[in-house]
């Protein structure tokens, strides 16, 4: 677990609880989308292989078999949307990779300051990306740009990205508020308590064994 993980208070716990379900729904939707894209890719590859096979391509019954038209466009747009939908749940769970080999040994005040700075920067970047995605959506819709093969309006893809980053911005706001209550000593104290409890349990077990031997 990262040393920059925050310890929730009552207020931030309520914020987290309200964000938990939307983030889960977004992540599950992204997973279902990736699954559908994987199926489309496999079917398209099989169709391309059948259409180019020397013997199978001559069979009249298989004349309709071929690659899915616009599969690259679907995979490109769908993958981007799925990634955006994964981000809120990943950040809510603290799943981003952090390098804190030096930070974990720093004083508590330094750890709290770094946690606040990191979460604040993430909030600013997420808010900026949400704002620019919104304006990008308006531009794509105004000029009605479409994909080359399927004529899919490109602004449709911006909707998924905007939803993902708007939810990510709310998660960043929660984690920024939570960072001000960050207590780097609590995880260690919990671990020490668990160690002491385990040692006491082992000692009682050994004492019981000794009494049984007597």
Secondary structure, 3 states (H helix, E strand, C coil): CCCCCCCCCHHHHHHHHHHHHHHHHHHHHHHHHHHHHHHHHHHHHHHHHHHHCCCHHHCHHHCCCCCCCCHHHHHHHHHHHHHHHHHHHHHHCCCCCCCCCCHHHCCHHHHHHHHHHHHHHHHHHHHHHHHHHHHHHHHHHHHCCECCCCCCECHHHHHHHHHHHHHHHHHHHHHHHHHCCCCHHHHHHHHHHHHHHHHHHHHHHHHHHHHHHC
